[in-house]
């Protein structure tokens, strides 16, 4: 979408929004995986 900004300048804004959402999803996903791993490490397995 950033490439379309040459033709339609408003596409730069849309591209930046989606790029920011993509980066935010990666960061939040990593934090969630770390929290899940910490929770699983503290649990004891049921016999």
N, CA, C, O and CB atoms as a CASP TS submission, in Angstrom:
PFRMAT TS
TARGET T0000
AUTHOR 0000-0000-0000
METHOD Language model
MODEL 1
PARENT N/A
ATOM      1  N   UNK     1       0.817  -1.197   0.000  1.00  0.00           N
ATOM      2  CA  UNK     1       0.000   0.000   0.000  1.00  0.00           C
ATOM      3  C   UNK     1       0.859   1.258   0.000  1.00  0.00           C
ATOM      4  O   UNK     1       0.444   2.297  -0.513  1.00  0.00           O
ATOM      5  CB  UNK     1      -0.929  -0.001   1.199  1.00  0.00           C
ATOM      6  N   UNK     2       2.039   1.168   0.566  1.00  0.00           N
ATOM      7  CA  UNK     2       2.904   2.343   0.583  1.00  0.00           C
ATOM      8  C   UNK     2       3.280   2.743  -0.847  1.00  0.00           C
ATOM      9  O   UNK     2       3.408   3.931  -1.143  1.00  0.00           O
ATOM     10  CB  UNK     2       4.175   2.070   1.422  1.00  0.00           C
ATOM     11  N   UNK     3       3.457   1.759  -1.734  1.00  0.00           N
ATOM     12  CA  UNK     3       3.802   2.049  -3.120  1.00  0.00           C
ATOM     13  C   UNK     3       2.709   2.821  -3.849  1.00  0.00           C
ATOM     14  O   UNK     3       3.007   3.598  -4.756  1.00  0.00           O
ATOM     15  CB  UNK     3       4.088   0.767  -3.853  1.00  0.00           C
ATOM     16  N   UNK     4       1.467   2.623  -3.472  1.00  0.00           N
ATOM     17  CA  UNK     4       0.360   3.338  -4.106  1.00  0.00           C
ATOM     18  C   UNK     4       0.331   4.813  -3.705  1.00  0.00           C
ATOM     19  O   UNK     4      -0.398   5.599  -4.311  1.00  0.00           O
ATOM     20  CB  UNK     4      -0.965   2.679  -3.743  1.00  0.00           C
ATOM     21  N   UNK     5       1.106   5.197  -2.704  1.00  0.00           N
ATOM     22  CA  UNK     5       1.119   6.590  -2.259  1.00  0.00           C
ATOM     23  C   UNK     5       1.637   7.517  -3.350  1.00  0.00           C
ATOM     24  O   UNK     5       1.362   8.717  -3.324  1.00  0.00           O
ATOM     25  CB  UNK     5       1.971   6.737  -1.004  1.00  0.00           C
ATOM     26  N   UNK     6       2.387   6.973  -4.312  1.00  0.00           N
ATOM     27  CA  UNK     6       2.856   7.790  -5.432  1.00  0.00           C
ATOM     28  C   UNK     6       1.668   8.237  -6.281  1.00  0.00           C
ATOM     29  O   UNK     6       1.645   9.360  -6.786  1.00  0.00           O
ATOM     30  CB  UNK     6       3.877   7.004  -6.297  1.00  0.00           C
ATOM     31  N   UNK     7       0.679   7.350  -6.434  1.00  0.00           N
ATOM     32  CA  UNK     7      -0.490   7.657  -7.260  1.00  0.00           C
ATOM     33  C   UNK     7      -1.580   8.329  -6.429  1.00  0.00           C
ATOM     34  O   UNK     7      -2.150   9.341  -6.836  1.00  0.00           O
ATOM     35  CB  UNK     7      -1.037   6.378  -7.916  1.00  0.00           C
ATOM     36  N   UNK     8      -1.862   7.753  -5.257  1.00  0.00           N
ATOM     37  CA  UNK     8      -2.918   8.274  -4.384  1.00  0.00           C
ATOM     38  C   UNK     8      -2.289   8.564  -3.020  1.00  0.00           C
ATOM     39  O   UNK     8      -2.055   7.636  -2.246  1.00  0.00           O
ATOM     40  CB  UNK     8      -4.124   7.253  -4.257  1.00  0.00           C
ATOM     41  N   UNK     9      -2.014   9.825  -2.712  1.00  0.00           N
ATOM     42  CA  UNK     9      -1.308  10.156  -1.470  1.00  0.00           C
ATOM     43  C   UNK     9      -2.005   9.689  -0.188  1.00  0.00           C
ATOM     44  O   UNK     9      -1.333   9.427   0.809  1.00  0.00           O
ATOM     45  CB  UNK     9      -1.115  11.628  -1.400  1.00  0.00           C
ATOM     46  N   UNK    10      -3.317   9.582  -0.196  1.00  0.00           N
ATOM     47  CA  UNK    10      -4.011   9.139   1.016  1.00  0.00           C
ATOM     48  C   UNK    10      -3.719   7.672   1.331  1.00  0.00           C
ATOM     49  O   UNK    10      -3.932   7.221   2.456  1.00  0.00           O
ATOM     50  CB  UNK    10      -5.519   9.346   0.865  1.00  0.00           C
ATOM     51  N   UNK    11      -3.233   6.932   0.338  1.00  0.00           N
ATOM     52  CA  UNK    11      -2.876   5.531   0.588  1.00  0.00           C
ATOM     53  C   UNK    11      -1.676   5.429   1.521  1.00  0.00           C
ATOM     54  O   UNK    11      -1.493   4.394   2.162  1.00  0.00           O
ATOM     55  CB  UNK    11      -2.575   4.810  -0.734  1.00  0.00           C
ATOM     56  N   UNK    12      -0.860   6.464   1.615  1.00  0.00           N
ATOM     57  CA  UNK    12       0.264   6.467   2.544  1.00  0.00           C
ATOM     58  C   UNK    12      -0.252   6.381   3.976  1.00  0.00           C
ATOM     59  O   UNK    12       0.315   5.669   4.805  1.00  0.00           O
ATOM     60  CB  UNK    12       1.133   7.731   2.353  1.00  0.00           C
ATOM     61  N   UNK    13      -1.318   7.101   4.260  1.00  0.00           N
ATOM     62  CA  UNK    13      -1.904   7.073   5.603  1.00  0.00           C
ATOM     63  C   UNK    13      -2.455   5.687   5.902  1.00  0.00           C
ATOM     64  O   UNK    13      -2.235   5.150   6.987  1.00  0.00           O
ATOM     65  CB  UNK    13      -3.019   8.136   5.740  1.00  0.00           C
ATOM     66  N   UNK    14      -3.162   5.113   4.954  1.00  0.00           N
ATOM     67  CA  UNK    14      -3.725   3.775   5.136  1.00  0.00           C
ATOM     68  C   UNK    14      -2.605   2.756   5.324  1.00  0.00           C
ATOM     69  O   UNK    14      -2.704   1.878   6.180  1.00  0.00           O
ATOM     70  CB  UNK    14      -4.613   3.385   3.931  1.00  0.00           C
ATOM     71  N   UNK    15      -1.550   2.867   4.534  1.00  0.00           N
ATOM     72  CA  UNK    15      -0.418   1.956   4.654  1.00  0.00           C
ATOM     73  C   UNK    15       0.274   2.079   5.995  1.00  0.00           C
ATOM     74  O   UNK    15       0.664   1.071   6.585  1.00  0.00           O
ATOM     75  CB  UNK    15       0.572   2.208   3.549  1.00  0.00           C
ATOM     76  N   UNK    16       0.432   3.294   6.484  1.00  0.00           N
ATOM     77  CA  UNK    16       1.061   3.493   7.793  1.00  0.00           C
ATOM     78  C   UNK    16       0.199   2.934   8.918  1.00  0.00           C
ATOM     79  O   UNK    16       0.718   2.368   9.880  1.00  0.00           O
ATOM     80  CB  UNK    16       1.328   4.979   8.032  1.00  0.00           C
ATOM     81  N   UNK    17      -1.108   3.092   8.800  1.00  0.00           N
ATOM     82  CA  UNK    17      -2.009   2.542   9.817  1.00  0.00           C
ATOM     83  C   UNK    17      -1.895   1.023   9.858  1.00  0.00           C
ATOM     84  O   UNK    17      -1.751   0.442  10.934  1.00  0.00           O
ATOM     85  CB  UNK    17      -3.468   2.961   9.537  1.00  0.00           C
ATOM     86  N   UNK    18      -1.959   0.381   8.702  1.00  0.00           N
ATOM     87  CA  UNK    18      -1.877  -1.074   8.678  1.00  0.00           C
ATOM     88  C   UNK    18      -0.494  -1.569   9.074  1.00  0.00           C
ATOM     89  O   UNK    18      -0.372  -2.616   9.709  1.00  0.00           O
ATOM     90  CB  UNK    18      -2.237  -1.596   7.301  1.00  0.00           C
ATOM     91  N   UNK    19       0.542  -0.836   8.710  1.00  0.00           N
ATOM     92  CA  UNK    19       1.892  -1.194   9.146  1.00  0.00           C
ATOM     93  C   UNK    19       2.028  -1.113  10.658  1.00  0.00           C
ATOM     94  O   UNK    19       2.644  -1.980  11.278  1.00  0.00           O
ATOM     95  CB  UNK    19       2.922  -0.286   8.484  1.00  0.00           C
ATOM     96  N   UNK    20       1.453  -0.076  11.249  1.00  0.00           N
ATOM     97  CA  UNK    20       1.472   0.060  12.705  1.00  0.00           C
ATOM     98  C   UNK    20       0.691  -1.043  13.392  1.00  0.00           C
ATOM     99  O   UNK    20       1.113  -1.558  14.428  1.00  0.00           O
ATOM    100  CB  UNK    20       0.914   1.405  13.111  1.00  0.00           C
ATOM    101  N   UNK    21      -0.446  -1.408  12.821  1.00  0.00           N
ATOM    102  CA  UNK    21      -1.229  -2.510  13.388  1.00  0.00           C
ATOM    103  C   UNK    21      -0.473  -3.830  13.306  1.00  0.00           C
ATOM    104  O   UNK    21      -0.550  -4.648  14.223  1.00  0.00           O
ATOM    105  CB  UNK    21      -2.572  -2.635  12.667  1.00  0.00           C
ATOM    106  N   UNK    22       0.251  -4.039  12.224  1.00  0.00           N
ATOM    107  CA  UNK    22       1.026  -5.266  12.045  1.00  0.00           C
ATOM    108  C   UNK    22       2.127  -5.352  13.094  1.00  0.00           C
ATOM    109  O   UNK    22       2.328  -6.403  13.702  1.00  0.00           O
ATOM    110  CB  UNK    22       1.630  -5.328  10.629  1.00  0.00           C
ATOM    111  N   UNK    23       2.841  -4.249  13.309  1.00  0.00           N
ATOM    112  CA  UNK    23       3.909  -4.226  14.315  1.00  0.00           C
ATOM    113  C   UNK    23       3.323  -4.414  15.709  1.00  0.00           C
ATOM    114  O   UNK    23       3.891  -5.144  16.521  1.00  0.00           O
ATOM    115  CB  UNK    23       4.702  -2.900  14.241  1.00  0.00           C
ATOM    116  N   UNK    24       2.201  -3.771  15.997  1.00  0.00           N
ATOM    117  CA  UNK    24       1.560  -3.919  17.303  1.00  0.00           C
ATOM    118  C   UNK    24       1.124  -5.361  17.544  1.00  0.00           C
ATOM    119  O   UNK    24       1.242  -5.862  18.662  1.00  0.00           O
ATOM    120  CB  UNK    24       0.355  -2.982  17.413  1.00  0.00           C
ATOM    121  N   UNK    25       0.625  -6.029  16.515  1.00  0.00           N
ATOM    122  CA  UNK    25       0.205  -7.425  16.656  1.00  0.00           C
ATOM    123  C   UNK    25       1.391  -8.325  16.971  1.00  0.00           C
ATOM    124  O   UNK    25       1.265  -9.257  17.765  1.00  0.00           O
ATOM    125  CB  UNK    25      -0.491  -7.906  15.382  1.00  0.00           C
ATOM    126  N   UNK    26       2.530  -8.059  16.363  1.00  0.00           N
ATOM    127  CA  UNK    26       3.725  -8.855  16.652  1.00  0.00           C
ATOM    128  C   UNK    26       4.163  -8.645  18.095  1.00  0.00           C
ATOM    129  O   UNK    26       4.494  -9.610  18.784  1.00  0.00           O
ATOM    130  CB  UNK    26       4.872  -8.489  15.688  1.00  0.00           C
ATOM    131  N   UNK    27       4.169  -7.405  18.561  1.00  0.00           N
ATOM    132  CA  UNK    27       4.601  -7.108  19.931  1.00  0.00           C
ATOM    133  C   UNK    27       3.651  -7.729  20.947  1.00  0.00           C
ATOM    134  O   UNK    27       4.099  -8.358  21.905  1.00  0.00           O
ATOM    135  CB  UNK    27       4.688  -5.589  20.151  1.00  0.00           C
ATOM    136  N   UNK    28       2.351  -7.561  20.751  1.00  0.00           N
ATOM    137  CA  UNK    28       1.364  -8.113  21.678  1.00  0.00           C
ATOM    138  C   UNK    28       1.406  -9.639  21.656  1.00  0.00           C
ATOM    139  O   UNK    28       1.257 -10.277  22.699  1.00  0.00           O
ATOM    140  CB  UNK    28      -0.051  -7.612  21.326  1.00  0.00           C
ATOM    141  N   UNK    29       1.605 -10.222  20.490  1.00  0.00           N
ATOM    142  CA  UNK    29       1.698 -11.677  20.380  1.00  0.00           C
ATOM    143  C   UNK    29       2.891 -12.233  21.130  1.00  0.00           C
ATOM    144  O   UNK    29       2.783 -13.272  21.783  1.00  0.00           O
ATOM    145  CB  UNK    29       1.778 -12.086  18.931  1.00  0.00           C
ATOM    146  N   UNK    30       4.026 -11.559  21.047  1.00  0.00           N
ATOM    147  CA  UNK    30       5.214 -12.007  21.779  1.00  0.00           C
ATOM    148  C   UNK    30       4.993 -11.932  23.282  1.00  0.00           C
ATOM    149  O   UNK    30       5.390 -12.835  24.018  1.00  0.00           O
ATOM    150  CB  UNK    30       6.432 -11.168  21.388  1.00  0.00           C
ATOM    151  N   UNK    31       4.362 -10.857  23.739  1.00  0.00           N
ATOM    152  CA  UNK    31       4.084 -10.724  25.173  1.00  0.00           C
ATOM    153  C   UNK    31       3.123 -11.809  25.638  1.00  0.00           C
ATOM    154  O   UNK    31       3.292 -12.367  26.723  1.00  0.00           O
ATOM    155  CB  UNK    31       3.501  -9.334  25.485  1.00  0.00           C
ATOM    156  N   UNK    32       2.129 -12.108  24.833  1.00  0.00           N
ATOM    157  CA  UNK    32       1.167 -13.155  25.177  1.00  0.00           C
ATOM    158  C   UNK    32       1.817 -14.520  25.232  1.00  0.00           C
ATOM    159  O   UNK    32       1.524 -15.312  26.128  1.00  0.00           O
ATOM    160  CB  UNK    32       0.028 -13.174  24.181  1.00  0.00           C
ATOM    161  N   UNK    33       2.697 -14.805  24.283  1.00  0.00           N
ATOM    162  CA  UNK    33       3.398 -16.090  24.283  1.00  0.00           C
ATOM    163  C   UNK    33       4.317 -16.205  25.492  1.00  0.00           C
ATOM    164  O   UNK    33       4.436 -17.284  26.071  1.00  0.00           O
ATOM    165  CB  UNK    33       4.205 -16.264  22.990  1.00  0.00           C
ATOM    166  N   UNK    34       4.968 -15.113  25.883  1.00  0.00           N
ATOM    167  CA  UNK    34       5.842 -15.134  27.053  1.00  0.00           C
ATOM    168  C   UNK    34       5.028 -15.365  28.325  1.00  0.00           C
ATOM    169  O   UNK    34       5.451 -16.115  29.206  1.00  0.00           O
ATOM    170  CB  UNK    34       6.637 -13.819  27.159  1.00  0.00           C
ATOM    171  N   UNK    35       3.870 -14.728  28.422  1.00  0.00           N
ATOM    172  CA  UNK    35       3.016 -14.913  29.593  1.00  0.00           C
ATOM    173  C   UNK    35       2.495 -16.344  29.653  1.00  0.00           C
ATOM    174  O   UNK    35       2.430 -16.937  30.730  1.00  0.00           O
ATOM    175  CB  UNK    35       1.842 -13.919  29.569  1.00  0.00           C
ATOM    176  N   UNK    36       2.129 -16.894  28.520  1.00  0.00           N
ATOM    177  CA  UNK    36       1.640 -18.280  28.476  1.00  0.00           C
ATOM    178  C   UNK    36       2.746 -19.254  28.859  1.00  0.00           C
ATOM    179  O   UNK    36       2.502 -20.211  29.594  1.00  0.00           O
ATOM    180  CB  UNK    36       1.098 -18.622  27.074  1.00  0.00           C
ATOM    181  N   UNK    37       3.954 -19.020  28.368  1.00  0.00           N
ATOM    182  CA  UNK    37       5.078 -19.895  28.696  1.00  0.00           C
ATOM    183  C   UNK    37       5.395 -19.833  30.184  1.00  0.00           C
ATOM    184  O   UNK    37       5.705 -20.856  30.794  1.00  0.00           O
ATOM    185  CB  UNK    37       6.317 -19.512  27.876  1.00  0.00           C
ATOM    186  N   UNK    38       5.320 -18.639  30.776  1.00  0.00           N
ATOM    187  CA  UNK    38       5.571 -18.505  32.209  1.00  0.00           C
ATOM    188  C   UNK    38       4.497 -19.224  33.012  1.00  0.00           C
ATOM    189  O   UNK    38       4.801 -19.855  34.025  1.00  0.00           O
ATOM    190  CB  UNK    38       5.631 -17.026  32.610  1.00  0.00           C
ATOM    191  N   UNK    39       3.253 -19.139  32.576  1.00  0.00           N
ATOM    192  CA  UNK    39       2.167 -19.822  33.265  1.00  0.00           C
ATOM    193  C   UNK    39       2.328 -21.333  33.169  1.00  0.00           C
ATOM    194  O   UNK    39       2.135 -22.045  34.154  1.00  0.00           O
ATOM    195  CB  UNK    39       0.819 -19.398  32.688  1.00  0.00           C
ATOM    196  N   UNK    40       2.677 -21.817  31.998  1.00  0.00           N
ATOM    197  CA  UNK    40       2.853 -23.259  31.811  1.00  0.00           C
ATOM    198  C   UNK    40       4.050 -23.780  32.605  1.00  0.00           C
ATOM    199  O   UNK    40       4.045 -24.932  33.038  1.00  0.00           O
ATOM    200  CB  UNK    40       3.030 -23.584  30.324  1.00  0.00           C
ATOM    201  N   UNK    41       5.069 -22.953  32.799  1.00  0.00           N
ATOM    202  CA  UNK    41       6.252 -23.375  33.549  1.00  0.00           C
ATOM    203  C   UNK    41       5.952 -23.500  35.038  1.00  0.00           C
ATOM    204  O   UNK    41       6.584 -24.304  35.724  1.00  0.00           O
ATOM    205  CB  UNK    41       7.398 -22.389  33.329  1.00  0.00           C
ATOM    206  N   UNK    42       5.005 -22.724  35.551  1.00  0.00           N
ATOM    207  CA  UNK    42       4.697 -22.766  36.977  1.00  0.00           C
ATOM    208  C   UNK    42       3.662 -23.825  37.323  1.00  0.00           C
ATOM    209  O   UNK    42       3.518 -24.179  38.493  1.00  0.00           O
ATOM    210  CB  UNK    42       4.211 -21.418  37.436  1.00  0.00           C
ATOM    211  N   UNK    43       2.950 -24.329  36.353  1.00  0.00           N
ATOM    212  CA  UNK    43       1.929 -25.351  36.615  1.00  0.00           C
ATOM    213  C   UNK    43       2.581 -26.706  36.806  1.00  0.00           C
ATOM    214  O   UNK    43       3.582 -27.033  36.170  1.00  0.00           O
ATOM    215  CB  UNK    43       0.904 -25.413  35.466  1.00  0.00           C
ATOM    216  N   UNK    44       1.994 -27.476  37.690  1.00  0.00           N
ATOM    217  CA  UNK    44       2.454 -28.853  37.871  1.00  0.00           C
ATOM    218  C   UNK    44       1.537 -29.768  37.069  1.00  0.00           C
ATOM    219  O   UNK    44       0.324 -29.560  37.038  1.00  0.00           O
ATOM    220  CB  UNK    44       2.472 -29.259  39.387  1.00  0.00           C
ATOM    221  N   UNK    45       2.104 -30.767  36.430  1.00  0.00           N
ATOM    222  CA  UNK    45       1.256 -31.672  35.643  1.00  0.00           C
ATOM    223  C   UNK    45       0.361 -32.522  36.543  1.00  0.00           C
ATOM    224  O   UNK    45       0.770 -32.949  37.622  1.00  0.00           O
ATOM    225  CB  UNK    45       2.122 -32.580  34.762  1.00  0.00           C
ATOM    226  N   UNK    46      -0.845 -32.755  36.088  1.00  0.00           N
ATOM    227  CA  UNK    46      -1.772 -33.610  36.833  1.00  0.00           C
ATOM    228  C   UNK    46      -1.479 -35.072  36.509  1.00  0.00           C
ATOM    229  O   UNK    46      -1.303 -35.431  35.344  1.00  0.00           O
ATOM    230  CB  UNK    46      -3.254 -33.257  36.496  1.00  0.00           C
ATOM    231  N   UNK    47      -1.426 -35.920  37.550  1.00  0.00           N
ATOM    232  CA  UNK    47      -1.152 -37.347  37.278  1.00  0.00           C
ATOM    233  C   UNK    47      -2.326 -38.072  36.667  1.00  0.00           C
ATOM    234  O   UNK    47      -2.237 -39.267  36.388  1.00  0.00           O
ATOM    235  CB  UNK    47      -0.754 -38.049  38.546  1.00  0.00           C
TER
END
